[in-house]
Amino acid sequence: MIILFSLIVGCSYPGITVYEYDGRQITVNFLDKDSAFEYIQNSNYSERMNRLNISLRLDEDLNSIDRKYEVKTHEKFIRENIKDWDGYEKHIVWGALENAIEKLETFSPALIPDTLFFINTSMRLEFNAFFTVNKAICVPSSVVWPLLFGSLIEKKIAHELFHIYSRYNEPKRDSLYAIFNFVKADTIIAGKALSTKMINNPDVHSNNYVLSLEDISCELKNLFLVVKLNEPKYNNNRGAISFLGATNIFDFFDGHILELENIGDNSFRVKDSISVNSYELAKIKANFDEVCGSLSSDRFFAEEILAESFTFGYLTLEDSDLLEDCTTQDREKLQRILKIIRGY
């Protein structure tokens, strides 16, 4: 049973609440606009993004701006696109969180953090997506509509809780990634030309994972899964605005599987020919699809493959029919994921 203790008296959906269950506590804090901006700023969120990624998010070419001003411009954009919580928004997110915790308590309690923050964002921040910053889940206000998106919010909270768990449990993360043939490397040297084109995902904690797949000769290849700009440089004429008012970025990038050279000491370098030949690539992609199975449709980031796979398992709690389309391999992978997270 979950017991709730409100730390702000007289408010139905307070800024801070403590859940207590099975001798554990989780403190939940709905951050106001100023506190949310400070939380994001203190995480060095903008500093971790290169010029391309800031340009994409602002839908503005910052090519001629120096780095310090670039970061300040992005932080100003973030501040402008964080919102205070309305009562009904708290109510909806609160209900979705309670549902998620009730299920996770028995399904996978390790994913429930000791502290959790919620930040309310406009549709322009991170392309109208849910995302995490440290222990905060950022919720786009455009989806806080219970009749349309009620079940989606709960699903997204479970998904983002996986990202928070993965962020703070690196050894477990390495074991989970290995289920899908991603192996931790000490260093992957992408090179300047590629690094400046790589697209950031705020939920991805590290790109230092080697994807190991068989080629057409059934020999294992060391590969690098990367999402990069599919044009020579950022072009603000491509910044199409979606019907919701958020920047549509999906024409900007593609996922790529690049070949790596092992340079020793668990370090790798992207080869000069930054793609395998088309025939071999088709075989590798087919192998990758087989590894991922039906648990995840993502083929861009190891972190998202795991988060989607975990969320798939979470959804089977209420809809066991989802397992009917799973192969034996899918079911085995799901059990391995849960075993690693649960620790037994």
N, C-alpha and C positions, 0 to 999 in steps of 0.2 A: 504494500500500500504506500502511496505517496502522500506525504503531509506537506502543506504549504504554509510558509511563514512570511507574511508581508512585512517589509521593513519600512513602508510608508503607510501610515494609518489613514483610513478614510478614502482610499482610492481603490476602485474595483480592479484595475489593471495597473499595478504600481510600476515605477521605474526599476525597482530592485525587489526580487523575491527569492526566497531560498526554498528549494525542494529538499526534503529529507526522506530517504528511503534506505532500508537495509543498512543502517549505520553510516550511510554516505550523504553528502550534501552537494547540491549544485546551486550556485548563485547566478541568477539571471538578471541582466541589466539592459533595459531599453535605453540606449544613449540618446540624449538630445543632440541637436545639430552641432553645437559648439564642442561638446564632449566627443562626439563622433569624429569630427574633423581632427581634433587633437589626437585621438586614438590612432587614426590612419596616418597622420603626419609623423607620430612617434615611431611608427613601424618602418619608416624610411621607404614607404610605398613608391613615391615618385622617383627617389634616387635609384631604385632597382630597375627602372625602365629606361631604355635607350631612346634616342630621338625619334626613331621610327614609331615605336609603340606609343609615345606621347602624341605624335602627329596623328596617328590613327584614332586615338581616343578623343582628341579635340576636333578631328576632321579638319585639320589645318596644317599646312606645310611649315614646319619650324626649322627648315634647313639652314636658314641664315641667322638663327638665334644662338647665343652662347649658352653653355650648359647650365650655368646658375640661373639665368632667366628662364630657361626651358623648364627647370624643376619648379620654379615659382609660378610659372604660367599653368602648369599642370595642377599644382596645389590650389591655385585660385579656382580652377575648373572644378576640382573636387569639392571645395567649400560651397560653391554655387549649386552643386547637385546633390547635397545632403539635405535631408528634411527632418523637421521635428515629427514625432509620432502623433497621429490623431488617435482619439480613443478607440474608434472602431477598428483602426489598423492594428493596434495592440491586441484588441480582443480577438481578431482573426488569427494573428500570428501566435498569440498565446495558446489558443485552442489547438492549433496545429502542432505546437511544441509539446503540449501535454499528451496528445495522441502519440507522438513520436517517442517520447520518454516512456510511456506505458508499455509500448511494444519493445523498445530497446532494452528495457529493464530485464526482460526474460530472454530476448533474442540475442543481444550482444551488449551487455551493460558497460563494457570497456569503452564504448564510443561516447558515453555520457561524460562530458568534461566536468571538472570541479567548478569552473567559471565559464559563463557564456554571455556574450554581448550580442545585441541586435542593433543594426544601423539601417535607417530608412533612406533609400536612395531614389533619385529621379531616374527616368528611363535612359538618360544620356550617360550615366555612369556605368562603365564596363558593359556598354552595349545592351543595357536593359537585362542583364543576367544576374542571377544569384552568384555571389562569390564570397570568399573569406579573407579576412585580414587578421592574422594571429588567431585569437579566440573569438573573433566577431564574425557573425553571419550578416552579410549585407543583403537586404531584401528590396528589390525594386517595387516601389509603391504601385506601379501599373498593374501588377498581378494580384494585389491584395483585394480581390473581389470574390467573396465566398461562393457565389452561385456559379461562377465560371472556373475559378482556380482553387477552390477549397482543398481538394485532395492533392493538387499539384504542390501547394505550399508545404504540406506535411512531407511529401516525397522529397522535395528540394531540401528541407531541413535535415532529413536523414542523410541525404547525399552530401550536404556541406559538413555535417558532423563527421563524416568519414574523412574529409579533407583535414579537419582540425586534428582528428586522431592521428592521421598519417604524418602531419607536420611535426607533432611532438613525440612520435614513437618511431624513430628512424630504423632501429633494428627490425622491428615488426614490418615496417614499410619495405625494407629490402627483401624480407621473406615473402611478402605478398606480391611484390613485383616479379619475383622469380617464378611464380606460378604461371606467368604469361611470358616467360623467357627473357625478362629484363634483368640484367646482372649489374650490380653496382661497380662503377669504375672509379679510380682515384681522380683521374683527369681525362676529359675529352677535349681535344684542341680543335675547335671548329674553324678557326681562322677568321680574320677580320671581315672579309667579304661576306661570309655566311652569317657571322654573329650580328652584323648590322641589319640583317634582313629577318632574323628570327623573331617570331611573334610570341610575346609573353602571355602566359595564363597565370593569373594571381594565385590559383589553387595548386599550381605545380611548384614543388619545393626544390627540385634539382633536375637538371638535364643530364647528369652524369650516370646514365644507365645505358648499357650496351644491349641491343636487341640481338638475340642469337637465333638464327633461322637457317634452315637448309636451302642450298641453291639447287640448280638443275642437276648437279652431280651428286646430290645428297650429302654434300659436305657443309659443315656449319660455317656460316659467315658472321662476322662481327659487323653489326649495322647500327645506324643512328637514326632514330625516329625524330623528325624535326618538322615544325610548321614554319614556313617562311613566306615572305612576300613573293608574289608571282610576277612582279614587274621589276624593272631595273631600279626604280626608286618610288617613293611615295608620290601618288598623283591625287591631288585633292578633287579632281574632277570625278573620281570614282566614289566619292563619299555619299552614296545614295542614302536618303533618309527613308526609313521604313514608315509604314502607315501609323505606327505608334509614336513616331517622332524620334526614334533612336537611330544612330548610325548603323547602316547595314554593312558589315565588314566581310561578308562571306565571299565576295568577288575578289578580295584583296589577296587571299593566301591559299596555299595548298599544303597538304601533308606530303612529306617526302621521306623515302627510305634511302639513306646514303650509306655507302660502304666505308668502313673504318680500317685503318692500319694499326696493328698492335705494335707499339713502340717500346714495350717493356714496362715492368714495375706497375702493372695494372693500369697503364695509360694508353690512350688511343688518339689517333689523329684522323680527321676526315680526309679521304684521298682527294687528290687534285681533280680527278674526274668525279664530280660530286653526284653521280647517279650510276646505278648498275644498268647494263644494257636492257632494252625493253623486254626481250624474251625472258631473260633471267628475272627481271623485276616482276613480271606477271606470275612466275612460279613462286617467288618470295612472297608476294602479296597474297596469293592463294594460301600459302602456308600460314601466313599471319592471320588471315580470316579463320582458318581452322583452329589456330591457337586461341583466338578470342571467342570463337563459337557464337552462341546466341545470347550470352550474358551481357554483352556490350556492343553497341553500334559504333562507338568511338574508335577511330584509328589514328588519332592525332597525338595523344599523350598517355603515357603509362598510368599516370595518376588518375586520369579520367576513366580509363578502362577498368581500373580497380574500383573506383567510386561507383560507376554504373553497375558493375557486377555485384557489389555489396548491396546496392539499392534494389537490384533485381531480387536478391534473396529476401530483402526486407518486404518487398511487395508480395512475395509468396505467402506471407503470414495471413493475408486476407484473401488471396486468390491463388490457391494451390494449383489451379488449372494451368498457370503459367509454366509449371514444371513439365507439362505434357510435351511441349515442343523442345525440351532440352535433350541433348544427347547424353549418353553415359559420361562422356568426358566433361560436359558442362556441369553435370551434377557433382562429379568428383571435384572439379575446381571450386565449386561453391562450398562444398564441405571443407576443403582445404583452407579457403579464405576464413570461414567461420572458426575453424579450429585454431588458426594462428591468432585471430583477434581475441577469442575466448581464453586461449592459453591451455586448452585441454581437448 
